[in-house]
Amino acid sequence: MSILVAEIGWNFIGNLSLAKRMILKAKKSGADAVKFQIWNPKFLKSGDWDLDGRRRIYEKAFLDEKKYKLLKSFAKKNSIRCFASVFNKEGIDMLKKLKDDWVKIPSHEAYNLDLIELAFKKFQKVIISLGCLKKKELQKILNFIIKNKSYKKKAILLHCVSSYPLEPENCNFEKFDYLKTKFNNIGYSGHMQGINDALFALSKGASLIEKHFTINKNLPGRDNKFAILPNELATLSNYKKNLKKFGKKRGLGLLSCEKDIFKNYRGRWSKKIN
């Protein structure tokens, strides 16, 4: 069955009490895992984020070792997996120190084969978003993973389009279909408003679904604006459960659940024609 990941990221804006509420809501709404992001503002290069207020948000939402360990412990206590995205070696070292066994490489770093190889060497499960890649880069990473049997066993590759929020016409599931011809364990990281893209991905056999998650779209930061709410996550979870049931084979004949209609309703409004 597909893994459903609630991407909390930095939507909690540094408020650990809020992060805990998000974890509980994600669990209650049917998520199999929650995910955060590990980065340190001291490694952030200069850019537009220095002028538009994003650096201040990054500094506020920064998860150091102590804070992430606390959230990981809280998630474990509430029976939901917690893991994180990393953007550099320092992030990998921190998660390894805390004995994480899953790690996510975000689209921003999907071209970075050195970082990806390090992740494969240190973790049991490596989830990689394949957004924001040129075709040659995509082929390069696929070849890099497929030719190494141990990497291939550990990998979950996510179709992703790195646009926030994503328009429906740009979801590009042609790429998802292509990835499925090359690799069995293909999931989807979706940035469209709502859950329709994730429902479509599930219907196409996605092994993991990741959607940004919040409990209040009015919280600061871009990601809170297009993240899904608990009721949408619950709908997605219910669909995931039903999708498995839809595929059950019951044969071509009369089902036991049809016997009442078969016995008591057939011919009620018509005479048998000889």
C-alpha positions as CSV (number, residue, x, y, z in Angstrom):
1,M,0.0,0.0,0.0
2,S,1.2,3.5,-0.7
3,I,2.9,5.6,2.0
4,L,1.2,8.9,2.7
5,V,3.6,11.6,3.9
6,A,2.5,14.9,5.4
7,E,5.2,17.4,4.6
8,I,5.2,19.8,7.5
9,G,8.6,21.2,6.4
10,W,9.0,24.6,8.1
11,N,5.2,25.4,8.1
12,F,5.4,25.5,11.9
13,I,7.6,28.6,11.7
14,G,9.8,27.6,14.6
15,N,7.0,27.0,17.1
16,L,7.5,23.5,18.4
17,S,4.1,23.4,20.1
18,L,2.5,24.1,16.7
19,A,4.8,21.5,15.1
20,K,3.5,18.9,17.7
21,R,-0.1,19.9,16.9
22,M,0.6,19.4,13.2
23,I,2.1,15.9,13.9
24,L,-1.0,14.9,15.9
25,K,-3.4,16.2,13.2
26,A,-1.4,14.4,10.5
27,K,-1.6,11.2,12.4
28,K,-5.3,11.6,13.1
29,S,-5.9,12.4,9.4
30,G,-4.3,9.2,8.2
31,A,-0.7,10.1,7.4
32,D,1.8,7.3,7.6
33,A,4.7,9.7,8.2
34,V,5.5,13.4,8.8
35,K,8.5,15.1,7.2
36,F,10.5,18.2,8.2
37,Q,13.5,20.0,6.6
38,I,17.0,20.1,7.9
39,W,19.1,23.1,7.1
40,N,21.2,25.8,8.9
41,P,20.9,29.5,8.0
42,K,24.6,29.9,8.4
43,F,25.1,27.9,5.2
44,L,22.5,30.0,3.2
45,K,24.0,32.0,0.3
46,S,23.1,35.6,-0.3
47,G,20.0,36.1,-2.5
48,D,16.5,37.6,-2.8
49,W,15.6,36.0,0.5
50,D,17.8,38.6,2.2
51,L,15.4,41.3,1.0
52,D,12.0,39.8,1.0
53,G,11.9,38.5,4.6
54,R,12.5,34.8,3.9
55,R,15.8,34.7,5.6
56,R,14.1,35.8,8.9
57,I,11.6,33.0,8.4
58,Y,14.4,30.5,7.7
59,E,16.2,31.6,10.9
60,K,13.0,31.3,12.9
61,A,12.1,27.8,11.5
62,F,15.6,26.4,11.7
63,L,15.6,22.9,13.3
64,D,18.8,22.2,15.2
65,E,19.7,18.7,16.5
66,K,17.9,19.2,19.8
67,K,14.7,20.5,18.3
68,Y,14.5,17.8,15.6
69,K,15.2,15.1,18.2
70,L,12.4,16.4,20.3
71,L,9.9,16.3,17.4
72,K,11.1,12.9,16.3
73,S,10.6,11.6,19.8
74,F,7.1,13.1,20.0
75,A,6.2,11.5,16.6
76,K,7.5,8.1,17.8
77,K,5.5,8.4,21.0
78,N,2.4,9.0,18.8
79,S,3.1,6.1,16.5
80,I,3.9,8.0,13.3
81,R,7.2,7.9,11.4
82,C,9.2,11.2,11.3
83,F,12.0,11.9,8.8
84,A,13.5,14.9,7.1
85,S,14.9,16.4,3.9
86,V,18.6,17.4,3.8
87,F,20.3,19.9,1.6
88,N,24.0,19.2,2.4
89,K,26.4,16.9,4.1
90,E,25.9,18.6,7.5
91,G,22.2,17.6,7.4
92,I,23.1,14.0,6.6
93,D,25.6,13.9,9.4
94,M,23.0,15.3,11.9
95,L,20.3,12.7,10.9
96,K,22.8,9.9,11.0
97,K,23.9,10.9,14.5
98,L,20.3,10.8,15.6
99,K,20.0,7.3,14.0
100,D,17.4,8.1,11.4
101,D,17.0,5.3,8.8
102,W,15.0,7.4,6.2
103,V,16.2,10.5,4.4
104,K,14.8,12.7,1.7
105,I,16.8,14.5,-1.0
106,P,14.7,17.4,-2.3
107,S,14.5,18.5,-5.9
108,H,16.9,21.4,-5.2
109,E,19.7,18.8,-4.7
110,A,18.6,16.0,-7.1
111,Y,21.5,16.9,-9.4
112,N,24.0,16.5,-6.6
113,L,25.1,12.9,-7.0
114,D,27.8,13.2,-4.3
115,L,25.1,14.0,-1.7
116,I,22.8,11.3,-3.0
117,E,25.6,8.7,-2.9
118,L,26.4,9.7,0.7
119,A,22.7,9.3,1.6
120,F,22.7,5.8,0.1
121,K,25.7,4.8,2.1
122,K,24.3,6.0,5.4
123,F,20.5,5.3,5.3
124,Q,18.2,2.4,4.7
125,K,15.7,4.3,2.6
126,V,16.5,7.2,0.3
127,I,13.6,9.2,-1.1
128,I,14.5,11.5,-4.0
129,S,12.3,14.2,-5.6
130,L,13.0,14.5,-9.3
131,G,11.8,18.0,-9.9
132,C,13.7,20.9,-11.6
133,L,16.0,18.6,-13.6
134,K,17.0,18.8,-17.3
135,K,16.4,15.6,-19.3
136,K,20.1,14.7,-19.3
137,E,20.3,15.2,-15.5
138,L,17.2,13.0,-15.1
139,Q,18.8,10.2,-17.2
140,K,22.1,10.6,-15.3
141,I,20.5,10.0,-11.9
142,L,18.4,7.1,-13.1
143,N,21.4,5.4,-14.6
144,F,23.4,6.1,-11.4
145,I,20.8,4.4,-9.2
146,I,19.7,1.6,-11.5
147,K,23.2,0.3,-12.2
148,N,23.8,-0.1,-8.4
149,K,21.6,-2.9,-7.0
150,S,22.0,-1.8,-3.4
151,Y,21.0,1.8,-4.2
152,K,18.1,0.6,-6.3
153,K,16.7,-1.5,-3.4
154,K,16.8,1.5,-1.1
155,A,15.4,4.2,-3.4
156,I,12.0,5.7,-3.8
157,L,11.9,8.1,-6.7
158,L,9.3,10.8,-6.7
159,H,7.9,12.5,-9.8
160,C,7.8,16.2,-8.9
161,V,7.4,19.5,-10.7
162,S,9.1,22.3,-8.7
163,S,6.5,25.0,-9.1
164,Y,4.7,26.6,-6.1
165,P,1.8,26.3,-6.3
166,L,1.6,24.0,-9.4
167,E,-1.0,24.5,-12.1
168,P,-2.9,21.4,-13.2
169,E,-1.7,21.6,-16.8
170,N,1.9,21.5,-15.6
171,C,1.6,18.3,-13.5
172,N,3.3,16.4,-16.4
173,F,2.4,12.9,-15.5
174,E,4.0,11.9,-18.8
175,K,7.2,12.0,-16.7
176,F,5.6,9.8,-14.0
177,D,4.7,7.2,-16.7
178,Y,8.3,7.3,-18.1
179,L,9.8,6.8,-14.7
180,K,7.5,3.8,-14.2
181,T,9.0,2.1,-17.2
182,K,12.5,2.5,-15.7
183,F,12.0,1.9,-12.0
184,N,9.3,0.1,-10.0
185,N,9.2,2.2,-6.8
186,I,7.9,5.6,-8.1
187,G,6.0,8.0,-5.9
188,Y,4.7,11.6,-6.3
189,S,5.5,14.9,-4.5
190,G,2.7,17.3,-5.4
191,H,2.6,21.0,-5.1
192,M,-0.8,21.7,-6.6
193,Q,-3.6,23.3,-4.5
194,G,-5.8,20.5,-3.1
195,I,-5.5,16.8,-3.5
196,N,-6.6,16.0,-7.1
197,D,-3.1,15.6,-8.3
198,A,-2.3,13.1,-5.5
199,L,-5.5,11.2,-6.1
200,F,-4.5,10.8,-9.8
201,A,-1.0,9.7,-8.8
202,L,-2.5,7.1,-6.4
203,S,-4.7,5.8,-9.2
204,K,-1.6,5.4,-11.4
205,G,0.2,3.3,-8.7
206,A,2.3,5.8,-6.9
207,S,4.2,4.0,-4.0
208,L,4.5,7.2,-1.9
209,I,2.5,10.4,-1.9
210,E,3.9,13.6,-0.3
211,K,1.9,16.8,0.1
212,H,2.7,19.9,2.1
213,F,0.5,19.9,5.2
214,T,-0.7,22.7,7.5
215,I,-3.5,23.3,10.1
216,N,-3.9,26.9,9.1
217,K,-3.3,28.4,5.7
218,N,-3.0,31.9,7.2
219,L,0.3,31.1,8.9
220,P,3.3,32.9,7.5
221,G,5.3,31.5,4.6
222,R,4.4,30.5,1.0
223,D,4.2,26.8,1.8
224,N,1.3,27.2,4.2
225,K,-0.7,28.8,1.5
226,F,-0.9,25.8,-0.9
227,A,-0.5,23.1,1.8
228,I,-3.4,20.7,2.3
229,L,-5.6,20.8,5.5
230,P,-6.4,17.9,7.8
231,N,-9.8,17.2,6.1
232,E,-8.1,17.0,2.7
233,L,-5.4,14.7,4.1
234,A,-8.2,12.5,5.6
235,T,-10.0,12.3,2.2
236,L,-6.7,11.3,0.6
237,S,-6.1,8.7,3.2
238,N,-9.6,7.2,2.8
239,Y,-9.2,7.1,-1.0
240,K,-5.8,5.3,-0.5
241,K,-7.6,2.6,1.6
242,N,-10.5,2.3,-0.8
243,L,-8.1,2.0,-3.8
244,K,-6.8,-1.2,-2.5
245,K,-10.3,-2.6,-2.0
246,F,-11.3,-1.5,-5.6
247,G,-8.8,-3.9,-7.0
248,K,-10.1,-7.0,-5.2
249,K,-11.1,-9.7,-7.7
250,R,-14.6,-11.1,-7.1
251,G,-15.2,-13.0,-10.4
252,L,-17.8,-12.5,-13.1
253,G,-20.9,-14.0,-11.3
254,L,-23.4,-13.0,-8.7
255,L,-21.8,-11.6,-5.5
256,S,-23.2,-12.4,-2.1
257,C,-23.8,-8.7,-1.5
258,E,-26.2,-8.8,-4.5
259,K,-28.4,-11.7,-3.2
260,D,-31.1,-9.5,-1.7
261,I,-31.7,-7.7,-4.9
262,F,-31.4,-10.9,-6.9
263,K,-34.0,-12.6,-4.7
264,N,-36.4,-9.9,-3.8
265,Y,-36.3,-7.2,-6.5
266,R,-35.8,-8.8,-9.9
267,G,-39.0,-8.7,-11.9
268,R,-40.7,-6.5,-9.4
269,W,-42.0,-4.2,-12.1
270,S,-42.1,-6.5,-15.1
271,K,-43.5,-9.8,-16.2
272,K,-41.3,-12.5,-17.4
273,I,-41.3,-12.7,-21.2
274,N,-41.3,-16.2,-22.7
